[in-house]
Amino acid sequence: MRKESYATEYEEMIEKTGVPFVPNVIGKDLIFSGCLTAAIVICALVFGPAGPSGPPNPTLIHTAPKPDFYFLPIYAILALLPAYMETFLLLVAPVLGIAILVLLPFYSGTGEKSYRRRPVAVMVVLLAFLTAGLLAYLGTFAPWSPHMEAWSSAATPMEYVRGRTALELQGAILVQSKQCRNCHSLGGEGGMRGPALDTVATRLTQDQLIRQVIQGSGNMPAYGKNLRPAEVTALVAFMQTLRPSYQPAARDSTQSASR
């Protein structure tokens, strides 16, 4: 149907095969919209949050507040995006999105309507649902949040301390006492904010480990002022043992090339 002759063709089609939307069909749409609105309100009353109950207890300090499931994608994307993009996401992006939807019929009122002939549009919709679903899944366990009790509740696996030297065992104790396990997992237990320590010796050399501990990088704070040189030595000595037996330790590529 061409845009120039749309009105004429529409009137001819109505006379032959259909009825006008106003006033014949709009009444059915209003009834359906009313039923849908009532269903949403009923679901909110029945399945919505019950709200606070009982007197407040200030001794409950170990809390992990999360939004309801329909806000989990927003919760996840706000946690994952850099801080400088939060203003755009919260204030600018919704306005732009609503403006695009309002203007959509004016600049894209013609063309193919069937989804069978619009594979790009179908892929965009599927990608949007997949992204929202993945963000909602991440929001259920919040891997970006440190597990503040992991350093005391997650024991060091036996395979990582068996047969270790006294210096390496001291490093294992430091991993626990300095609360490294809150952000780094070991043996599948601990935080997920940072990379797992199980294979750290295959990724970083001794010098890189020392630099990482002292200077920090990314989300990891610098521990240079919180650790004595002897503690740094012990900590790095233990982390150098954290690799599978079938994988070699990380090597300095510049030194290998010079030999």
Stockholm file with secondary structure:
# STOCKHOLM 1.0

chainA/1-259         MRKESYATEYEEMIEKTGVPFVPNVIGKDLIFSGCLTAAIVICALVFGPAGPSGPPNPTLIHTAPKPDFYFLPIYAILALLPAYMETFLLLVAPVLGIAILVLLPFYSGTGEKSYRRRPVAVMVVLLAFLTAGLLAYLGTFAPWSPHMEAWSSAATPMEYVRGRTALELQGAILVQSKQCRNCHSLGGEGGMRGPALDTVATRLTQDQLIRQVIQGSGNMPAYGKNLRPAEVTALVAFMQTLRPSYQPAARDSTQSASR
#=GR chainA/1-259 SS CCSTTHHHHHHHHHHHHCCCIIIIIHHHHHHHHHHHHHHHHHHHHHHSCCCCCSCCCTTCCCCCCCCCGGGHHHHHHHHHSCGGGHHIIIIIHHHHHHHHHHHHHHHSCSSCCCGGGCHHHHHHHHHHHHHHHHHHHHHHHCTTSCCTTHHHHSCCCGGGTTTCCHHHHHHHHHHHHTTGGGTSCBTTBSCSSSCCSTTHHHHCCHHHHHHHHHHCBTTBCCCTTTSCHHHHHHHHHHHTTCSCTTSCCCCCHHHHHHC
#=GC SS_cons         CCSTTHHHHHHHHHHHHCCCIIIIIHHHHHHHHHHHHHHHHHHHHHHSCCCCCSCCCTTCCCCCCCCCGGGHHHHHHHHHSCGGGHHIIIIIHHHHHHHHHHHHHHHSCSSCCCGGGCHHHHHHHHHHHHHHHHHHHHHHHCTTSCCTTHHHHSCCCGGGTTTCCHHHHHHHHHHHHTTGGGTSCBTTBSCSSSCCSTTHHHHCCHHHHHHHHHHCBTTBCCCTTTSCHHHHHHHHHHHTTCSCTTSCCCCCHHHHHHC
//
